[in-house]
Amino acid sequence: MTERPKRALVLSGGGGRGAYEVGVFKYLEEAGLLPDILVGTSIGAIHAAGIASGKTAAELEEAWLNTRTKDIQRFWRLRPWRAIYDTNPWYRTLRRFIDFDRLAETDKRLLITATEVETGQLRVFDNQKVGLTPSHIIASCSIPMVYPWTKVGNHHYWDGAVMANTPLAGAIDAGATEILVVLLSPVGEQRLPLPRRPWDALAMILDMALIATFENDIKQLENVNQLVAAQLDEKHRHVKCRVVAPRKATALTRIIRYEPEFSKQLIAQGYEDAREELGNAQ
């Protein structure tokens, strides 16, 4: 009898673009491809924690359609030099997306990434080693300059995407034999339009940076798989990796804007892309 693959779902960051991930999860839920391991960065950390806490795709979709920009952030009133926005509203909104009581009892493996400011190192918060709190989740979402760092214990943290937007290593170390990565920026060989305005250039640079670490991780995984196939590496196992990503870039401003109508469009897009990418691979 063939053992069922151990599935990991790796959810990347991208702020308001993140509704796309809910559409992908909606397809996975319908197809019976639920993950055993969840790895999340930034908005992906919120979704990973939500799924691990038992939230369904329908519940996550409802949360998105009831979330607006004011529910996420507000301009700083007292200390504007720390960041542009104050994330206190996020703490209240998290309860729509995550059931923290059920999260404490989940049988899912959950890995949340954040960047430790003092060392510049990627930190992985593992639910098998630490009880995850709202602060752990917000730490993963603390985009430098846009949002203030978040203190957890004796350390301060920025967004996990600063170091790794799609940390495949965490999923592999957790024992995954199949990994599905959901990106919020286009990948692959494509001709990008030249930026016309400074913020267009900034958006393009950000997307390039986010994709670069992922492509490097994929190349390393491919190299390891080749060694395993040639029976030259006994320490690792073959890991299958699939990717679902949008075909067109989204405006940079969408990262910090949360609008129900746009979220609805992204959820539909994520569902269709997942069905097209994964529908014939079951």
C-alpha positions as CSV (number, residue, x, y, z in Angstrom):
1,M,0.0,0.0,0.0
2,T,1.4,3.3,-1.1
3,E,1.9,5.8,1.8
4,R,0.1,9.1,1.3
5,P,2.4,12.0,0.5
6,K,3.0,14.5,3.3
7,R,1.8,17.8,1.8
8,A,3.0,21.2,2.6
9,L,1.4,24.5,1.6
10,V,3.8,27.5,1.5
11,L,2.1,30.8,1.4
12,S,4.1,33.9,0.5
13,G,3.6,37.6,1.5
14,G,2.0,40.4,-0.4
15,G,-0.4,42.3,1.8
16,G,-3.7,43.1,0.1
17,R,-2.8,40.8,-2.8
18,G,-3.1,37.9,-0.3
19,A,-6.8,37.2,-1.1
20,Y,-5.4,35.3,-4.1
21,E,-4.2,32.6,-1.6
22,V,-7.7,32.1,-0.3
23,G,-8.9,31.3,-3.9
24,V,-6.1,28.7,-4.2
25,F,-7.0,27.1,-0.8
26,K,-10.6,27.0,-1.9
27,Y,-9.6,24.8,-4.8
28,L,-7.4,22.6,-2.6
29,E,-10.3,22.2,-0.2
30,E,-12.7,21.1,-3.0
31,A,-10.1,18.8,-4.5
32,G,-9.3,17.1,-1.1
33,L,-5.7,18.3,-1.2
34,L,-5.5,19.6,2.3
35,P,-2.0,20.2,3.7
36,D,-0.3,18.5,6.7
37,I,2.3,21.3,7.0
38,L,1.7,25.0,6.7
39,V,4.4,27.6,6.1
40,G,3.5,31.3,6.0
41,T,5.2,34.6,5.6
42,S,3.5,38.0,6.1
43,I,-0.1,37.8,4.8
44,G,0.7,34.1,4.1
45,A,1.4,33.7,7.8
46,I,-2.2,34.8,8.6
47,H,-3.7,32.4,6.2
48,A,-1.4,29.5,7.3
49,A,-2.4,30.1,10.9
50,G,-6.1,30.5,9.9
51,I,-6.1,27.2,8.1
52,A,-4.2,25.5,10.9
53,S,-6.8,26.8,13.3
54,G,-9.6,25.1,11.3
55,K,-10.9,28.0,9.2
56,T,-12.5,26.9,6.0
57,A,-12.0,28.6,2.7
58,A,-15.5,30.0,2.9
59,E,-14.7,31.5,6.4
60,L,-11.5,33.1,5.1
61,E,-13.3,34.5,2.1
62,E,-15.9,36.0,4.4
63,A,-13.1,37.5,6.5
64,W,-11.6,39.1,3.4
65,L,-14.9,40.5,2.2
66,N,-15.5,42.1,5.6
67,T,-12.0,43.6,5.8
68,R,-11.1,47.1,4.7
69,T,-7.9,49.1,4.9
70,K,-9.0,50.8,8.1
71,D,-9.2,47.4,9.7
72,I,-5.5,46.8,9.1
73,Q,-3.7,50.1,9.6
74,R,-3.9,53.8,10.5
75,F,-1.4,56.6,10.3
76,W,0.7,57.0,13.4
77,R,-0.5,59.7,15.7
78,L,2.2,59.9,18.3
79,R,5.4,58.4,16.9
80,P,5.3,58.8,13.1
81,W,9.1,58.4,12.7
82,R,9.0,54.6,13.5
83,A,6.9,53.8,10.5
84,I,4.1,55.2,8.2
85,Y,1.3,53.1,9.7
86,D,0.3,51.8,13.1
87,T,-0.8,48.1,13.0
88,N,-2.9,48.1,16.2
89,P,-6.1,47.6,14.1
90,W,-4.5,44.3,12.7
91,Y,-4.6,42.8,16.2
92,R,-8.4,43.1,16.4
93,T,-8.9,42.0,12.8
94,L,-6.8,38.8,13.3
95,R,-9.7,37.3,15.2
96,R,-11.6,37.1,11.9
97,F,-8.9,35.1,10.3
98,I,-7.6,32.9,13.1
99,D,-9.2,31.0,15.9
100,F,-6.3,31.1,18.5
101,D,-7.9,28.7,20.9
102,R,-8.2,26.0,18.2
103,L,-4.8,26.9,16.9
104,A,-3.3,25.9,20.3
105,E,-4.7,22.4,19.8
106,T,-4.2,21.9,16.1
107,D,-2.6,18.7,14.8
108,K,-1.2,20.6,11.8
109,R,2.5,21.6,11.7
110,L,2.7,25.4,11.4
111,L,5.8,27.4,10.7
112,I,5.7,31.2,10.7
113,T,8.7,33.3,9.5
114,A,9.9,36.7,10.6
115,T,13.2,38.6,10.3
116,E,15.0,39.3,13.6
117,V,16.1,42.9,13.4
118,E,19.0,42.6,15.8
119,T,20.7,39.9,13.8
120,G,19.2,40.1,10.3
121,Q,18.5,36.4,10.5
122,L,15.4,34.6,9.4
123,R,13.5,33.2,12.5
124,V,11.0,30.4,12.2
125,F,8.3,30.2,14.8
126,D,7.2,26.6,15.1
127,N,4.0,25.7,16.8
128,Q,5.6,22.5,18.0
129,K,8.1,24.5,20.0
130,V,6.2,27.7,20.9
131,G,2.6,28.7,21.6
132,L,1.8,31.1,18.7
133,T,0.2,34.4,19.7
134,P,-1.1,37.4,17.7
135,S,2.3,39.0,18.1
136,H,4.1,36.2,16.4
137,I,1.7,36.6,13.4
138,I,2.0,40.4,13.3
139,A,5.8,40.1,13.5
140,S,5.8,38.2,10.2
141,C,3.7,41.0,8.7
142,S,5.8,44.0,9.9
143,I,6.9,45.4,6.5
144,P,10.0,47.7,7.2
145,M,9.2,51.5,7.0
146,V,5.6,50.8,6.3
147,Y,4.8,49.2,9.6
148,P,6.8,49.3,12.9
149,W,8.8,46.3,14.1
150,T,7.0,43.9,16.5
151,K,8.6,42.8,19.7
152,V,8.3,39.2,20.7
153,G,10.2,38.2,23.9
154,N,13.5,40.1,23.9
155,H,13.7,40.5,20.2
156,H,12.3,42.8,17.5
157,Y,11.0,41.5,14.2
158,W,10.3,42.7,10.7
159,D,8.4,40.9,7.9
160,G,9.7,37.5,7.1
161,A,9.8,38.4,3.4
162,V,12.8,40.6,4.1
163,M,14.9,37.4,4.2
164,A,12.7,34.7,2.5
165,N,9.3,35.3,1.0
166,T,8.8,31.6,0.3
167,P,10.9,29.5,2.8
168,L,10.9,26.1,1.2
169,A,13.5,24.8,3.6
170,G,11.1,24.9,6.5
171,A,8.6,22.7,4.6
172,I,11.4,20.2,3.6
173,D,12.8,20.1,7.2
174,A,9.3,19.4,8.5
175,G,9.2,16.2,6.3
176,A,7.2,17.3,3.3
177,T,7.3,15.1,0.2
178,E,5.0,17.4,-1.8
179,I,5.1,21.2,-1.6
180,L,2.6,23.7,-3.2
181,V,3.9,27.2,-3.2
182,V,1.5,30.1,-3.7
183,L,3.1,33.3,-4.9
184,L,1.5,36.7,-5.2
185,S,3.8,37.9,-8.0
186,P,4.2,36.5,-11.5
187,V,7.0,34.1,-12.2
188,G,8.6,32.5,-15.3
189,E,9.9,33.8,-18.5
190,Q,7.8,36.9,-19.4
191,R,8.4,40.3,-20.8
192,L,7.6,43.0,-18.2
193,P,6.4,46.4,-19.2
194,L,8.8,49.2,-18.6
195,P,7.9,51.3,-15.5
196,R,6.4,54.7,-16.3
197,R,6.4,56.2,-12.8
198,P,8.7,55.9,-9.8
199,W,6.2,53.8,-7.9
200,D,5.9,51.5,-10.9
201,A,9.6,51.0,-10.7
202,L,9.4,50.4,-6.9
203,A,6.7,47.8,-7.4
204,M,8.8,46.0,-10.1
205,I,11.9,46.0,-7.8
206,L,9.9,44.6,-4.9
207,D,8.4,41.8,-7.1
208,M,11.9,41.0,-8.4
209,A,13.3,40.8,-4.9
210,L,10.5,38.5,-3.7
211,I,10.8,36.2,-6.6
212,A,14.6,36.0,-6.6
213,T,14.8,34.1,-3.3
214,F,12.1,31.7,-4.4
215,E,13.9,30.9,-7.7
216,N,17.1,30.3,-5.8
217,D,15.4,27.9,-3.4
218,I,13.8,26.1,-6.4
219,K,17.2,25.6,-8.0
220,Q,18.6,24.2,-4.8
221,L,15.7,21.8,-4.5
222,E,16.1,20.7,-8.1
223,N,19.8,20.0,-7.5
224,V,19.0,17.9,-4.4
225,N,16.4,16.0,-6.3
226,Q,18.9,15.2,-9.0
227,L,21.3,13.9,-6.5
228,V,18.6,11.7,-4.8
229,A,17.6,10.3,-8.2
230,A,21.2,9.4,-9.0
231,Q,21.5,7.8,-5.5
232,L,24.3,10.2,-4.6
233,D,22.5,11.8,-1.6
234,E,21.2,9.5,1.1
235,K,20.4,12.3,3.6
236,H,17.5,13.7,1.6
237,R,14.4,12.5,-0.2
238,H,12.8,13.5,-3.5
239,V,10.4,16.4,-3.0
240,K,7.8,17.3,-5.6
241,C,7.1,21.1,-5.8
242,R,4.3,22.8,-7.7
243,V,3.7,26.6,-8.0
244,V,0.5,28.6,-8.4
245,A,1.1,32.3,-9.2
246,P,-0.8,35.1,-10.9
247,R,0.0,35.8,-14.6
248,K,0.0,39.6,-14.2
249,A,1.7,41.9,-11.7
250,T,-0.6,43.9,-9.4
251,A,0.0,47.5,-8.5
252,L,2.3,48.2,-5.5
253,T,-0.5,50.1,-3.8
254,R,-2.5,46.9,-3.5
255,I,-0.1,45.7,-0.9
256,I,-1.4,48.2,1.6
257,R,-5.0,48.5,0.4
258,Y,-7.7,46.1,1.4
259,E,-10.9,46.5,-0.7
260,P,-13.7,43.9,-0.7
261,E,-14.4,44.1,-4.4
262,F,-10.7,43.7,-5.4
263,S,-10.4,40.9,-2.8
264,K,-13.3,39.1,-4.5
265,Q,-11.6,39.3,-7.9
266,L,-8.3,38.0,-6.4
267,I,-10.1,35.0,-4.8
268,A,-11.7,34.1,-8.1
269,Q,-8.4,34.5,-9.9
270,G,-6.6,32.3,-7.3
271,Y,-9.2,29.6,-7.6
272,E,-9.0,29.5,-11.4
273,D,-5.2,29.5,-11.5
274,A,-5.1,26.6,-9.0
275,R,-7.6,24.6,-11.0
276,E,-5.7,25.1,-14.2
277,E,-2.3,24.4,-12.7
278,L,-3.3,21.5,-10.4
279,G,-6.5,20.0,-12.0
280,N,-4.7,17.6,-14.3
281,A,-2.0,16.7,-11.8
282,Q,-4.1,14.8,-9.2
